[in-house]
Amino acid sequence: MHGDHEIIFSLAGRMHVALRREINRIIDVEWCCSNAAYAGEIIKVARSSESEELSKLADRMEQVHPLFQHAEQKRTVGAIPKAAESQYIRTLR
């Protein structure tokens, strides 16, 4: 997790600089690393600008941010495998 935090912090710092340069907006880098809702809003702002650099950074942030659940993870969390599901339909043994 320590390496992931460094990557997210680096991406957020790069987004901070690019947002400041492109649309004169600043962000809280620490808060972006620790709050998924805030990071999601930053990604929306970055994508709303017409900067290719910000768009790429937003895509990368969305891919690696540990607080975002990705579509594959949402399906597998709490899912019961088919073999185990059919094993306990009628009896306990």
C-alpha positions as CSV (number, residue, x, y, z in Angstrom):
1,M,0.0,0.0,0.0
2,H,2.9,2.3,0.7
3,G,3.9,2.2,-3.0
4,D,0.3,2.9,-4.1
5,H,0.1,5.9,-1.9
6,E,3.3,7.3,-3.5
7,I,1.9,6.8,-7.0
8,I,-1.4,8.4,-6.1
9,F,0.4,11.3,-4.4
10,S,2.6,11.8,-7.5
11,L,-0.4,11.8,-9.9
12,A,-2.3,14.2,-7.7
13,G,0.7,16.5,-7.6
14,R,1.0,16.4,-11.4
15,M,-2.8,17.1,-11.7
16,H,-2.4,20.0,-9.3
17,V,0.3,21.6,-11.4
18,A,-1.6,20.9,-14.7
19,L,-4.9,22.2,-13.4
20,R,-3.2,25.4,-12.1
21,R,-1.5,25.9,-15.4
22,E,-4.4,25.0,-17.7
23,I,-7.5,26.4,-15.9
24,N,-6.1,28.2,-12.9
25,R,-7.6,25.8,-10.4
26,I,-5.8,24.3,-7.4
27,I,-6.5,21.1,-5.5
28,D,-5.7,19.7,-2.1
29,V,-3.3,16.9,-3.0
30,E,-3.5,15.1,0.4
31,W,-7.3,15.1,0.4
32,C,-7.3,13.8,-3.1
33,C,-5.2,10.8,-2.0
34,S,-7.4,10.0,1.0
35,N,-11.0,10.8,-0.2
36,A,-12.5,9.0,-3.1
37,A,-15.4,11.4,-3.5
38,Y,-13.0,14.4,-3.7
39,A,-10.7,12.5,-6.1
40,G,-13.8,11.7,-8.3
41,E,-14.7,15.4,-8.5
42,I,-11.1,16.3,-9.4
43,I,-11.2,13.7,-12.2
44,K,-14.4,15.3,-13.5
45,V,-12.9,18.7,-13.5
46,A,-9.8,17.4,-15.3
47,R,-11.9,15.7,-17.9
48,S,-14.0,18.8,-18.4
49,S,-11.0,20.8,-19.5
50,E,-9.8,20.2,-23.0
51,S,-6.3,19.3,-22.1
52,E,-5.0,16.0,-23.3
53,E,-2.5,15.9,-20.4
54,L,-5.2,16.3,-17.8
55,S,-7.3,13.6,-19.5
56,K,-4.5,11.1,-19.4
57,L,-3.8,11.9,-15.7
58,A,-7.4,11.5,-14.9
59,D,-7.5,8.1,-16.6
60,R,-4.4,7.0,-14.7
61,M,-5.7,8.3,-11.4
62,E,-9.0,6.4,-11.9
63,Q,-7.1,3.2,-12.7
64,V,-4.7,3.2,-9.7
65,H,-6.6,4.9,-6.9
66,P,-7.1,2.3,-4.2
67,L,-10.4,3.8,-3.0
68,F,-12.2,3.4,-6.3
69,Q,-13.8,0.1,-6.8
70,H,-13.4,-1.0,-10.4
71,A,-16.1,-2.9,-12.3
72,E,-14.3,-6.3,-12.0
73,Q,-13.9,-5.9,-8.3
74,K,-17.5,-5.0,-7.8
75,R,-18.7,-8.2,-9.4
76,T,-16.3,-10.5,-7.5
77,V,-16.7,-9.0,-4.0
78,G,-19.1,-11.2,-2.1
79,A,-19.9,-13.4,-5.1
80,I,-20.4,-17.1,-4.4
81,P,-18.7,-19.5,-6.8
82,K,-21.1,-21.6,-8.8
83,A,-19.7,-24.9,-7.4
84,A,-20.2,-23.8,-3.8
85,E,-23.7,-22.3,-4.6
86,S,-25.0,-25.6,-6.0
87,Q,-23.4,-27.6,-3.2
88,Y,-25.7,-26.3,-0.5
89,I,-29.0,-25.9,-2.2
90,R,-30.9,-29.0,-0.8
91,T,-28.9,-30.4,2.1
92,L,-26.3,-29.4,4.6
93,R,-23.9,-32.2,3.4
